[in-house]
């Protein structure tokens, strides 16, 4: 296995770990949402940063693999949409992390 393939696999695992950390942090706050005591925990902050950085690095590794002759294609529209979504989550997490409790609508949208 070559270096770019190993890098891709390692980054992919770290990307999923970041997503799992973000989702796990959100799921631990479900009980406290009803009471209005939900907050942004460090697992969510670290998870969103890990997912963002490893996602960008995954695109870079894919571009490097293409440059080295791999028969791949990158859907840049999909990457742009994913980047916008993760940036929105990143901004929400970073702006709400210092607050003692977060409004429920910041964590999820309840049905009317």
NUMAR-686246 format. One record per atom (N, C-alpha, C): residue number from 1; x, y, z; atom name. Coordinates in steps of 0.2 Angstrom, whole numbers, m for minus. Layout:
<pts>
<pt num="NUM" xx="X" yy="Y" zz="Z" atomo="CA"/>
...
</pts>
This chain:
<pts>
<pt num="1" xx="4" yy="m6" zz="0" atomo="N"/>
<pt num="1" xx="0" yy="0" zz="0" atomo="CA"/>
<pt num="1" xx="4" yy="6" zz="0" atomo="C"/>
<pt num="2" xx="3" yy="11" zz="m4" atomo="N"/>
<pt num="2" xx="7" yy="17" zz="m4" atomo="CA"/>
<pt num="2" xx="5" yy="22" zz="1" atomo="C"/>
<pt num="3" xx="9" yy="27" zz="1" atomo="N"/>
<pt num="3" xx="8" yy="32" zz="6" atomo="CA"/>
<pt num="3" xx="1" yy="36" zz="6" atomo="C"/>
<pt num="4" xx="m1" yy="38" zz="0" atomo="N"/>
<pt num="4" xx="m7" yy="42" zz="m1" atomo="CA"/>
<pt num="4" xx="m13" yy="37" zz="1" atomo="C"/>
<pt num="5" xx="m13" yy="31" zz="0" atomo="N"/>
<pt num="5" xx="m18" yy="26" zz="2" atomo="CA"/>
<pt num="5" xx="m19" yy="25" zz="9" atomo="C"/>
<pt num="6" xx="m13" yy="25" zz="12" atomo="N"/>
<pt num="6" xx="m13" yy="24" zz="20" atomo="CA"/>
<pt num="6" xx="m15" yy="31" zz="23" atomo="C"/>
<pt num="7" xx="m13" yy="36" zz="20" atomo="N"/>
<pt num="7" xx="m15" yy="43" zz="23" atomo="CA"/>
<pt num="7" xx="m23" yy="44" zz="22" atomo="C"/>
<pt num="8" xx="m25" yy="42" zz="16" atomo="N"/>
<pt num="8" xx="m33" yy="42" zz="15" atomo="CA"/>
<pt num="8" xx="m36" yy="38" zz="20" atomo="C"/>
<pt num="9" xx="m34" yy="32" zz="21" atomo="N"/>
<pt num="9" xx="m38" yy="27" zz="26" atomo="CA"/>
<pt num="9" xx="m37" yy="30" zz="33" atomo="C"/>
<pt num="10" xx="m31" yy="32" zz="35" atomo="N"/>
<pt num="10" xx="m31" yy="35" zz="42" atomo="CA"/>
<pt num="10" xx="m35" yy="41" zz="43" atomo="C"/>
<pt num="11" xx="m35" yy="46" zz="38" atomo="N"/>
<pt num="11" xx="m39" yy="52" zz="38" atomo="CA"/>
<pt num="11" xx="m47" yy="50" zz="38" atomo="C"/>
<pt num="12" xx="m49" yy="45" zz="34" atomo="N"/>
<pt num="12" xx="m56" yy="43" zz="34" atomo="CA"/>
<pt num="12" xx="m58" yy="40" zz="41" atomo="C"/>
<pt num="13" xx="m54" yy="36" zz="44" atomo="N"/>
<pt num="13" xx="m55" yy="34" zz="51" atomo="CA"/>
<pt num="13" xx="m56" yy="40" zz="56" atomo="C"/>
<pt num="14" xx="m51" yy="45" zz="56" atomo="N"/>
<pt num="14" xx="m51" yy="50" zz="60" atomo="CA"/>
<pt num="14" xx="m58" yy="55" zz="59" atomo="C"/>
<pt num="15" xx="m60" yy="55" zz="52" atomo="N"/>
<pt num="15" xx="m66" yy="59" zz="50" atomo="CA"/>
<pt num="15" xx="m72" yy="56" zz="54" atomo="C"/>
<pt num="16" xx="m72" yy="49" zz="53" atomo="N"/>
<pt num="16" xx="m78" yy="46" zz="56" atomo="CA"/>
<pt num="16" xx="m78" yy="47" zz="64" atomo="C"/>
<pt num="17" xx="m72" yy="47" zz="67" atomo="N"/>
<pt num="17" xx="m71" yy="48" zz="74" atomo="CA"/>
<pt num="17" xx="m74" yy="55" zz="76" atomo="C"/>
<pt num="18" xx="m72" yy="60" zz="72" atomo="N"/>
<pt num="18" xx="m74" yy="66" zz="73" atomo="CA"/>
<pt num="18" xx="m82" yy="67" zz="73" atomo="C"/>
<pt num="19" xx="m85" yy="64" zz="68" atomo="N"/>
<pt num="19" xx="m92" yy="64" zz="67" atomo="CA"/>
<pt num="19" xx="m95" yy="60" zz="73" atomo="C"/>
<pt num="20" xx="m93" yy="54" zz="75" atomo="N"/>
<pt num="20" xx="m95" yy="51" zz="81" atomo="CA"/>
<pt num="20" xx="m95" yy="55" zz="87" atomo="C"/>
<pt num="21" xx="m90" yy="58" zz="88" atomo="N"/>
<pt num="21" xx="m89" yy="63" zz="94" atomo="CA"/>
<pt num="21" xx="m94" yy="68" zz="94" atomo="C"/>
<pt num="22" xx="m95" yy="71" zz="88" atomo="N"/>
<pt num="22" xx="m100" yy="76" zz="88" atomo="CA"/>
<pt num="22" xx="m107" yy="74" zz="89" atomo="C"/>
<pt num="23" xx="m109" yy="68" zz="86" atomo="N"/>
<pt num="23" xx="m115" yy="65" zz="87" atomo="CA"/>
<pt num="23" xx="m116" yy="62" zz="94" atomo="C"/>
<pt num="24" xx="m111" yy="59" zz="97" atomo="N"/>
<pt num="24" xx="m111" yy="57" zz="103" atomo="CA"/>
<pt num="24" xx="m112" yy="62" zz="108" atomo="C"/>
<pt num="25" xx="m109" yy="68" zz="107" atomo="N"/>
<pt num="25" xx="m110" yy="74" zz="112" atomo="CA"/>
<pt num="25" xx="m117" yy="76" zz="111" atomo="C"/>
<pt num="26" xx="m120" yy="77" zz="105" atomo="N"/>
<pt num="26" xx="m127" yy="79" zz="105" atomo="CA"/>
<pt num="26" xx="m132" yy="74" zz="108" atomo="C"/>
<pt num="27" xx="m131" yy="67" zz="107" atomo="N"/>
<pt num="27" xx="m135" yy="63" zz="110" atomo="CA"/>
<pt num="27" xx="m135" yy="63" zz="118" atomo="C"/>
<pt num="28" xx="m129" yy="64" zz="121" atomo="N"/>
<pt num="28" xx="m129" yy="65" zz="128" atomo="CA"/>
<pt num="28" xx="m133" yy="71" zz="131" atomo="C"/>
<pt num="29" xx="m134" yy="75" zz="127" atomo="N"/>
<pt num="29" xx="m138" yy="81" zz="129" atomo="CA"/>
<pt num="29" xx="m146" yy="81" zz="128" atomo="C"/>
<pt num="30" xx="m148" yy="75" zz="125" atomo="N"/>
<pt num="30" xx="m155" yy="75" zz="124" atomo="CA"/>
<pt num="30" xx="m159" yy="75" zz="130" atomo="C"/>
<pt num="31" xx="m157" yy="72" zz="135" atomo="N"/>
<pt num="31" xx="m161" yy="72" zz="141" atomo="CA"/>
<pt num="31" xx="m162" yy="79" zz="144" atomo="C"/>
<pt num="32" xx="m157" yy="83" zz="144" atomo="N"/>
<pt num="32" xx="m157" yy="90" zz="147" atomo="CA"/>
<pt num="32" xx="m160" yy="95" zz="142" atomo="C"/>
<pt num="33" xx="m161" yy="93" zz="136" atomo="N"/>
<pt num="33" xx="m165" yy="98" zz="131" atomo="CA"/>
<pt num="33" xx="m172" yy="100" zz="134" atomo="C"/>
<pt num="34" xx="m175" yy="95" zz="136" atomo="N"/>
<pt num="34" xx="m182" yy="96" zz="139" atomo="CA"/>
<pt num="34" xx="m182" yy="101" zz="145" atomo="C"/>
<pt num="35" xx="m177" yy="100" zz="149" atomo="N"/>
<pt num="35" xx="m177" yy="105" zz="155" atomo="CA"/>
<pt num="35" xx="m174" yy="112" zz="153" atomo="C"/>
<pt num="36" xx="m171" yy="112" zz="147" atomo="N"/>
<pt num="36" xx="m168" yy="119" zz="145" atomo="CA"/>
<pt num="36" xx="m161" yy="119" zz="148" atomo="C"/>
<pt num="37" xx="m158" yy="114" zz="149" atomo="N"/>
<pt num="37" xx="m151" yy="114" zz="152" atomo="CA"/>
<pt num="37" xx="m146" yy="111" zz="148" atomo="C"/>
<pt num="38" xx="m147" yy="110" zz="141" atomo="N"/>
<pt num="38" xx="m142" yy="108" zz="137" atomo="CA"/>
<pt num="38" xx="m137" yy="112" zz="136" atomo="C"/>
<pt num="39" xx="m131" yy="110" zz="134" atomo="N"/>
<pt num="39" xx="m125" yy="114" zz="133" atomo="CA"/>
<pt num="39" xx="m120" yy="111" zz="128" atomo="C"/>
<pt num="40" xx="m116" yy="114" zz="126" atomo="N"/>
<pt num="40" xx="m111" yy="112" zz="121" atomo="CA"/>
<pt num="40" xx="m105" yy="109" zz="125" atomo="C"/>
<pt num="41" xx="m104" yy="102" zz="124" atomo="N"/>
<pt num="41" xx="m99" yy="99" zz="128" atomo="CA"/>
<pt num="41" xx="m92" yy="99" zz="124" atomo="C"/>
<pt num="42" xx="m87" yy="98" zz="127" atomo="N"/>
<pt num="42" xx="m80" yy="98" zz="124" atomo="CA"/>
<pt num="42" xx="m80" yy="92" zz="118" atomo="C"/>
<pt num="43" xx="m83" yy="87" zz="119" atomo="N"/>
<pt num="43" xx="m83" yy="82" zz="114" atomo="CA"/>
<pt num="43" xx="m86" yy="84" zz="107" atomo="C"/>
<pt num="44" xx="m91" yy="89" zz="108" atomo="N"/>
<pt num="44" xx="m94" yy="92" zz="102" atomo="CA"/>
<pt num="44" xx="m89" yy="96" zz="98" atomo="C"/>
<pt num="45" xx="m86" yy="100" zz="102" atomo="N"/>
<pt num="45" xx="m81" yy="105" zz="100" atomo="CA"/>
<pt num="45" xx="m75" yy="101" zz="96" atomo="C"/>
<pt num="46" xx="m72" yy="96" zz="99" atomo="N"/>
<pt num="46" xx="m67" yy="93" zz="96" atomo="CA"/>
<pt num="46" xx="m69" yy="89" zz="90" atomo="C"/>
<pt num="47" xx="m75" yy="86" zz="91" atomo="N"/>
<pt num="47" xx="m78" yy="82" zz="85" atomo="CA"/>
<pt num="47" xx="m79" yy="86" zz="79" atomo="C"/>
<pt num="48" xx="m82" yy="92" zz="80" atomo="N"/>
<pt num="48" xx="m83" yy="96" zz="74" atomo="CA"/>
<pt num="48" xx="m77" yy="99" zz="71" atomo="C"/>
<pt num="49" xx="m72" yy="100" zz="75" atomo="N"/>
<pt num="49" xx="m65" yy="102" zz="72" atomo="CA"/>
<pt num="49" xx="m62" yy="97" zz="69" atomo="C"/>
<pt num="50" xx="m62" yy="91" zz="72" atomo="N"/>
<pt num="50" xx="m59" yy="85" zz="69" atomo="CA"/>
<pt num="50" xx="m62" yy="83" zz="62" atomo="C"/>
<pt num="51" xx="m69" yy="83" zz="62" atomo="N"/>
<pt num="51" xx="m72" yy="82" zz="55" atomo="CA"/>
<pt num="51" xx="m71" yy="87" zz="50" atomo="C"/>
<pt num="52" xx="m70" yy="93" zz="52" atomo="N"/>
<pt num="52" xx="m69" yy="99" zz="47" atomo="CA"/>
<pt num="52" xx="m62" yy="98" zz="44" atomo="C"/>
<pt num="53" xx="m57" yy="97" zz="49" atomo="N"/>
<pt num="53" xx="m50" yy="97" zz="46" atomo="CA"/>
<pt num="53" xx="m49" yy="91" zz="42" atomo="C"/>
<pt num="54" xx="m51" yy="85" zz="45" atomo="N"/>
<pt num="54" xx="m50" yy="79" zz="41" atomo="CA"/>
<pt num="54" xx="m53" yy="79" zz="35" atomo="C"/>
<pt num="55" xx="m59" yy="82" zz="34" atomo="N"/>
<pt num="55" xx="m63" yy="82" zz="28" atomo="CA"/>
<pt num="55" xx="m59" yy="86" zz="23" atomo="C"/>
<pt num="56" xx="m56" yy="92" zz="25" atomo="N"/>
<pt num="56" xx="m52" yy="96" zz="20" atomo="CA"/>
<pt num="56" xx="m46" yy="92" zz="18" atomo="C"/>
<pt num="57" xx="m43" yy="88" zz="23" atomo="N"/>
<pt num="57" xx="m37" yy="84" zz="21" atomo="CA"/>
<pt num="57" xx="m38" yy="78" zz="16" atomo="C"/>
<pt num="58" xx="m44" yy="76" zz="17" atomo="N"/>
<pt num="58" xx="m46" yy="70" zz="13" atomo="CA"/>
<pt num="58" xx="m47" yy="73" zz="6" atomo="C"/>
<pt num="59" xx="m50" yy="79" zz="5" atomo="N"/>
<pt num="59" xx="m50" yy="81" zz="m2" atomo="CA"/>
<pt num="59" xx="m43" yy="83" zz="m5" atomo="C"/>
<pt num="60" xx="m39" yy="85" zz="m1" atomo="N"/>
<pt num="60" xx="m32" yy="86" zz="m3" atomo="CA"/>
<pt num="60" xx="m28" yy="80" zz="m5" atomo="C"/>
<pt num="61" xx="m29" yy="75" zz="m1" atomo="N"/>
<pt num="61" xx="m26" yy="68" zz="m3" atomo="CA"/>
<pt num="61" xx="m30" yy="65" zz="m9" atomo="C"/>
<pt num="62" xx="m36" yy="66" zz="m10" atomo="N"/>
<pt num="62" xx="m39" yy="64" zz="m16" atomo="CA"/>
<pt num="62" xx="m36" yy="68" zz="m22" atomo="C"/>
<pt num="63" xx="m35" yy="74" zz="m22" atomo="N"/>
<pt num="63" xx="m33" yy="78" zz="m27" atomo="CA"/>
<pt num="63" xx="m25" yy="76" zz="m28" atomo="C"/>
<pt num="64" xx="m22" yy="74" zz="m23" atomo="N"/>
<pt num="64" xx="m15" yy="72" zz="m24" atomo="CA"/>
<pt num="64" xx="m15" yy="65" zz="m28" atomo="C"/>
<pt num="65" xx="m20" yy="61" zz="m26" atomo="N"/>
<pt num="65" xx="m20" yy="54" zz="m29" atomo="CA"/>
<pt num="65" xx="m22" yy="55" zz="m36" atomo="C"/>
<pt num="66" xx="m26" yy="60" zz="m38" atomo="N"/>
<pt num="66" xx="m28" yy="61" zz="m45" atomo="CA"/>
<pt num="66" xx="m22" yy="63" zz="m49" atomo="C"/>
<pt num="67" xx="m18" yy="68" zz="m46" atomo="N"/>
<pt num="67" xx="m12" yy="71" zz="m49" atomo="CA"/>
<pt num="67" xx="m7" yy="65" zz="m50" atomo="C"/>
<pt num="68" xx="m7" yy="60" zz="m46" atomo="N"/>
<pt num="68" xx="m2" yy="55" zz="m47" atomo="CA"/>
<pt num="68" xx="m4" yy="49" zz="m51" atomo="C"/>
<pt num="69" xx="m10" yy="50" zz="m54" atomo="N"/>
<pt num="69" xx="m12" yy="46" zz="m60" atomo="CA"/>
<pt num="69" xx="m18" yy="41" zz="m58" atomo="C"/>
<pt num="70" xx="m21" yy="42" zz="m52" atomo="N"/>
<pt num="70" xx="m26" yy="37" zz="m50" atomo="CA"/>
<pt num="70" xx="m32" yy="39" zz="m54" atomo="C"/>
<pt num="71" xx="m36" yy="34" zz="m56" atomo="N"/>
<pt num="71" xx="m42" yy="35" zz="m60" atomo="CA"/>
<pt num="71" xx="m48" yy="37" zz="m55" atomo="C"/>
<pt num="72" xx="m48" yy="43" zz="m53" atomo="N"/>
<pt num="72" xx="m54" yy="45" zz="m48" atomo="CA"/>
<pt num="72" xx="m57" yy="51" zz="m51" atomo="C"/>
<pt num="73" xx="m62" yy="53" zz="m48" atomo="N"/>
<pt num="73" xx="m65" yy="60" zz="m49" atomo="CA"/>
<pt num="73" xx="m68" yy="62" zz="m43" atomo="C"/>
<pt num="74" xx="m68" yy="69" zz="m42" atomo="N"/>
<pt num="74" xx="m71" yy="72" zz="m36" atomo="CA"/>
<pt num="74" xx="m77" yy="76" zz="m38" atomo="C"/>
<pt num="75" xx="m82" yy="75" zz="m34" atomo="N"/>
<pt num="75" xx="m88" yy="79" zz="m35" atomo="CA"/>
<pt num="75" xx="m88" yy="85" zz="m31" atomo="C"/>
<pt num="76" xx="m86" yy="91" zz="m34" atomo="N"/>
<pt num="76" xx="m84" yy="97" zz="m30" atomo="CA"/>
<pt num="76" xx="m91" yy="100" zz="m28" atomo="C"/>
<pt num="77" xx="m96" yy="99" zz="m31" atomo="N"/>
<pt num="77" xx="m103" yy="101" zz="m28" atomo="CA"/>
<pt num="77" xx="m104" yy="98" zz="m22" atomo="C"/>
<pt num="78" xx="m103" yy="92" zz="m21" atomo="N"/>
<pt num="78" xx="m105" yy="88" zz="m15" atomo="CA"/>
<pt num="78" xx="m100" yy="90" zz="m9" atomo="C"/>
<pt num="79" xx="m94" yy="91" zz="m11" atomo="N"/>
<pt num="79" xx="m89" yy="94" zz="m6" atomo="CA"/>
<pt num="79" xx="m91" yy="101" zz="m4" atomo="C"/>
<pt num="80" xx="m93" yy="105" zz="m8" atomo="N"/>
<pt num="80" xx="m95" yy="112" zz="m6" atomo="CA"/>
<pt num="80" xx="m101" yy="112" zz="m2" atomo="C"/>
<pt num="81" xx="m106" yy="107" zz="m3" atomo="N"/>
<pt num="81" xx="m112" yy="107" zz="1" atomo="CA"/>
<pt num="81" xx="m110" yy="104" zz="8" atomo="C"/>
<pt num="82" xx="m105" yy="99" zz="8" atomo="N"/>
<pt num="82" xx="m103" yy="96" zz="15" atomo="CA"/>
<pt num="82" xx="m99" yy="102" zz="19" atomo="C"/>
<pt num="83" xx="m95" yy="106" zz="15" atomo="N"/>
<pt num="83" xx="m91" yy="111" zz="18" atomo="CA"/>
<pt num="83" xx="m96" yy="116" zz="21" atomo="C"/>
<pt num="84" xx="m101" yy="118" zz="18" atomo="N"/>
<pt num="84" xx="m105" yy="123" zz="20" atomo="CA"/>
<pt num="84" xx="m109" yy="121" zz="27" atomo="C"/>
<pt num="85" xx="m111" yy="114" zz="26" atomo="N"/>
<pt num="85" xx="m115" yy="111" zz="32" atomo="CA"/>
<pt num="85" xx="m110" yy="111" zz="38" atomo="C"/>
<pt num="86" xx="m104" yy="109" zz="37" atomo="N"/>
<pt num="86" xx="m100" yy="108" zz="43" atomo="CA"/>
<pt num="86" xx="m97" yy="115" zz="46" atomo="C"/>
<pt num="87" xx="m97" yy="120" zz="41" atomo="N"/>
<pt num="87" xx="m95" yy="127" zz="44" atomo="CA"/>
<pt num="87" xx="m101" yy="130" zz="48" atomo="C"/>
<pt num="88" xx="m107" yy="128" zz="46" atomo="N"/>
<pt num="88" xx="m113" yy="131" zz="50" atomo="CA"/>
<pt num="88" xx="m113" yy="127" zz="57" atomo="C"/>
<pt num="89" xx="m112" yy="121" zz="57" atomo="N"/>
<pt num="89" xx="m111" yy="117" zz="63" atomo="CA"/>
<pt num="89" xx="m106" yy="120" zz="67" atomo="C"/>
<pt num="90" xx="m100" yy="121" zz="64" atomo="N"/>
<pt num="90" xx="m94" yy="124" zz="68" atomo="CA"/>
<pt num="90" xx="m95" yy="131" zz="71" atomo="C"/>
<pt num="91" xx="m99" yy="135" zz="67" atomo="N"/>
<pt num="91" xx="m100" yy="142" zz="69" atomo="CA"/>
<pt num="91" xx="m105" yy="141" zz="75" atomo="C"/>
<pt num="92" xx="m110" yy="137" zz="75" atomo="N"/>
<pt num="92" xx="m115" yy="136" zz="80" atomo="CA"/>
<pt num="92" xx="m112" yy="133" zz="86" atomo="C"/>
<pt num="93" xx="m107" yy="128" zz="86" atomo="N"/>
<pt num="93" xx="m104" yy="125" zz="91" atomo="CA"/>
<pt num="93" xx="m99" yy="131" zz="95" atomo="C"/>
<pt num="94" xx="m95" yy="134" zz="91" atomo="N"/>
<pt num="94" xx="m90" yy="139" zz="93" atomo="CA"/>
<pt num="94" xx="m94" yy="145" zz="97" atomo="C"/>
<pt num="95" xx="m99" yy="147" zz="94" atomo="N"/>
<pt num="95" xx="m103" yy="153" zz="97" atomo="CA"/>
<pt num="95" xx="m107" yy="151" zz="103" atomo="C"/>
<pt num="96" xx="m109" yy="145" zz="104" atomo="N"/>
<pt num="96" xx="m113" yy="143" zz="110" atomo="CA"/>
<pt num="96" xx="m109" yy="139" zz="115" atomo="C"/>
<pt num="97" xx="m102" yy="138" zz="114" atomo="N"/>
<pt num="97" xx="m99" yy="133" zz="119" atomo="CA"/>
<pt num="97" xx="m98" yy="137" zz="125" atomo="C"/>
<pt num="98" xx="m97" yy="143" zz="126" atomo="N"/>
<pt num="98" xx="m96" yy="146" zz="133" atomo="CA"/>
<pt num="98" xx="m102" yy="147" zz="137" atomo="C"/>
<pt num="99" xx="m108" yy="147" zz="134" atomo="N"/>
<pt num="99" xx="m114" yy="148" zz="137" atomo="CA"/>
<pt num="99" xx="m115" yy="142" zz="142" atomo="C"/>
<pt num="100" xx="m118" yy="144" zz="148" atomo="N"/>
<pt num="100" xx="m120" yy="139" zz="153" atomo="CA"/>
<pt num="100" xx="m125" yy="134" zz="151" atomo="C"/>
<pt num="101" xx="m130" yy="137" zz="147" atomo="N"/>
<pt num="101" xx="m135" yy="132" zz="144" atomo="CA"/>
<pt num="101" xx="m137" yy="135" zz="137" atomo="C"/>
<pt num="102" xx="m138" yy="131" zz="132" atomo="N"/>
<pt num="102" xx="m140" yy="133" zz="126" atomo="CA"/>
<pt num="102" xx="m147" yy="132" zz="124" atomo="C"/>
<pt num="103" xx="m150" yy="137" zz="120" atomo="N"/>
<pt num="103" xx="m157" yy="136" zz="119" atomo="CA"/>
<pt num="103" xx="m158" yy="130" zz="114" atomo="C"/>
<pt num="104" xx="m163" yy="127" zz="116" atomo="N"/>
<pt num="104" xx="m165" yy="120" zz="112" atomo="CA"/>
<pt num="104" xx="m164" yy="121" zz="105" atomo="C"/>
<pt num="105" xx="m167" yy="126" zz="102" atomo="N"/>
<pt num="105" xx="m167" yy="127" zz="95" atomo="CA"/>
<pt num="105" xx="m160" yy="127" zz="92" atomo="C"/>
<pt num="106" xx="m155" yy="129" zz="96" atomo="N"/>
<pt num="106" xx="m148" yy="129" zz="93" atomo="CA"/>
<pt num="106" xx="m146" yy="122" zz="92" atomo="C"/>
<pt num="107" xx="m148" yy="117" zz="96" atomo="N"/>
<pt num="107" xx="m146" yy="110" zz="95" atomo="CA"/>
<pt num="107" xx="m151" yy="106" zz="91" atomo="C"/>
<pt num="108" xx="m157" yy="108" zz="91" atomo="N"/>
<pt num="108" xx="m162" yy="104" zz="86" atomo="CA"/>
<pt num="108" xx="m168" yy="108" zz="85" atomo="C"/>
<pt num="109" xx="m171" yy="107" zz="80" atomo="N"/>
<pt num="109" xx="m178" yy="111" zz="78" atomo="CA"/>
<pt num="109" xx="m183" yy="106" zz="81" atomo="C"/>
<pt num="110" xx="m187" yy="108" zz="85" atomo="N"/>
<pt num="110" xx="m193" yy="104" zz="88" atomo="CA"/>
<pt num="110" xx="m199" yy="106" zz="83" atomo="C"/>
<pt num="111" xx="m203" yy="101" zz="82" atomo="N"/>
<pt num="111" xx="m209" yy="102" zz="78" atomo="CA"/>
<pt num="111" xx="m214" yy="107" zz="82" atomo="C"/>
<pt num="112" xx="m218" yy="111" zz="78" atomo="N"/>
<pt num="112" xx="m223" yy="116" zz="81" atomo="CA"/>
<pt num="112" xx="m229" yy="112" zz="84" atomo="C"/>
</pts>
